[in-house]
């Protein structure tokens, strides 16, 4: 049996039906402060795009550089491509992500994988042991 996700005692459907003012009281202090200080035009545009995508009216993928956007309940189920500094990484919004920042789910650095020595390397660094 799959456990139903609840955010502070409320189901996903109850969260989506809440008004923004009632939702503010459920969010942590940092998210509440960020949302009460106002939403910029860029963030407002992205929020409108997520509503269109959820309704099925948007066919192109949503791409954004806004890593500091707080995930709200009505964004659940939408895929947003977030910029990692090099490429856009798709993030599928799940109920567990509500109240977190969008950038928390996209790594900005990769593990370093060193290859063979390049052109201009010294003679001693060209030696690669067989075992």
C-alpha positions as CSV (number, residue, x, y, z in Angstrom):
1,X,0.0,0.0,0.0
2,X,1.4,3.4,-1.0
3,X,1.5,6.0,1.8
4,X,-0.4,9.2,0.9
5,X,1.8,12.3,1.1
6,X,0.6,15.0,3.6
7,X,2.2,18.4,4.0
8,X,1.7,19.5,7.6
9,X,-1.4,17.3,7.9
10,X,-3.0,18.3,4.7
11,X,-3.4,16.1,1.6
12,X,-2.3,17.3,-1.9
13,X,-5.9,18.1,-2.9
14,X,-6.5,20.1,0.3
15,X,-3.2,22.1,-0.3
16,X,-4.2,22.9,-3.9
17,X,-7.6,24.2,-2.8
18,X,-6.1,26.5,-0.2
19,X,-5.8,30.3,-0.8
20,X,-2.4,31.8,-0.9
21,X,-2.9,33.6,2.4
22,X,-3.8,30.3,4.2
23,X,-0.9,28.6,2.5
24,X,1.6,31.2,3.9
25,X,0.9,30.0,7.4
26,X,1.9,26.4,6.5
27,X,5.2,27.3,4.8
28,X,8.5,27.7,6.7
29,X,9.5,31.2,7.7
30,X,12.1,31.7,4.9
31,X,9.6,30.7,2.2
32,X,6.9,32.8,3.8
33,X,9.2,35.9,3.9
34,X,10.2,35.4,0.3
35,X,6.6,35.2,-0.9
36,X,5.3,38.1,1.2
37,X,8.0,40.4,-0.1
38,X,6.5,40.1,-3.6
39,X,6.8,38.1,-6.8
40,X,8.9,39.6,-9.5
41,X,7.7,39.8,-13.1
42,X,10.0,36.9,-14.1
43,X,8.6,34.7,-11.4
44,X,5.0,35.7,-12.2
45,X,5.6,34.7,-15.9
46,X,7.0,31.3,-14.8
47,X,4.0,30.7,-12.5
48,X,1.6,31.5,-15.3
49,X,3.5,29.1,-17.6
50,X,3.2,26.3,-15.1
51,X,-0.6,26.9,-14.9
52,X,-0.8,26.7,-18.7
53,X,1.3,23.5,-18.8
54,X,-0.8,21.9,-16.1
55,X,-3.9,22.7,-18.1
56,X,-2.3,21.2,-21.2
57,X,-2.3,24.4,-23.2
58,X,1.5,24.7,-23.4
59,X,3.3,22.4,-25.7
60,X,6.9,23.7,-25.4
61,X,9.0,22.7,-22.3
62,X,9.3,25.3,-19.6
63,X,12.9,26.5,-19.3
64,X,14.1,28.8,-16.5
65,X,17.1,30.3,-14.8
66,X,15.1,31.0,-11.6
67,X,16.5,28.7,-9.0
68,X,15.1,30.7,-6.1
69,X,11.5,30.1,-6.9
70,X,9.6,28.4,-4.1
71,X,7.6,25.4,-5.2
72,X,3.8,25.9,-4.6
73,X,1.2,23.1,-4.4
74,X,-0.4,23.9,-7.8
75,X,2.9,23.2,-9.6
76,X,2.8,19.5,-8.7
77,X,3.0,17.3,-11.8
78,X,4.7,19.8,-14.1
79,X,8.2,19.3,-15.6
80,X,10.4,22.4,-15.4
81,X,13.9,22.6,-17.0
82,X,16.1,24.4,-14.6
83,X,19.5,25.8,-15.7
84,X,22.4,24.3,-13.8
85,X,25.1,26.7,-15.1
86,X,25.8,24.6,-18.1
87,X,22.6,23.0,-19.3
88,X,18.9,22.8,-18.6
89,X,18.1,19.8,-16.3
90,X,14.4,18.6,-16.2
91,X,12.8,18.6,-12.8
92,X,9.4,16.8,-12.3
93,X,7.6,18.6,-9.4
94,X,6.4,16.1,-6.8
95,X,4.3,16.7,-3.7
96,X,7.3,16.3,-1.4
97,X,9.0,19.3,-3.0
98,X,6.3,21.9,-1.8
99,X,8.0,24.7,0.1
100,X,11.5,24.0,-1.2
101,X,13.4,26.1,-3.7
102,X,13.6,24.9,-7.4
103,X,17.4,25.1,-7.4
104,X,17.7,22.5,-4.6
105,X,17.0,19.8,-7.1
106,X,19.6,20.7,-9.7
107,X,23.2,20.2,-9.0
108,X,25.5,23.0,-10.2
109,X,28.7,21.0,-10.2
110,X,29.6,17.6,-11.5
111,X,32.1,15.0,-10.4
112,X,35.5,15.6,-12.0
113,X,36.6,12.8,-14.3
114,X,40.2,13.1,-15.4
115,X,41.2,11.7,-18.7
116,X,44.6,11.1,-20.3
117,X,47.2,13.9,-20.3
118,X,46.6,16.4,-23.1
119,X,48.8,18.1,-25.7
120,X,51.6,20.0,-24.1
121,X,51.9,17.8,-21.0
122,X,55.4,16.9,-19.7
123,X,57.1,13.7,-20.8
124,X,56.8,12.1,-17.3
125,X,53.0,12.6,-17.2
126,X,52.6,10.7,-20.5
127,X,53.7,7.5,-18.8
128,X,50.6,5.4,-17.9
129,X,51.3,2.2,-16.0
130,X,49.8,-1.0,-17.4
131,X,48.6,-2.3,-14.1
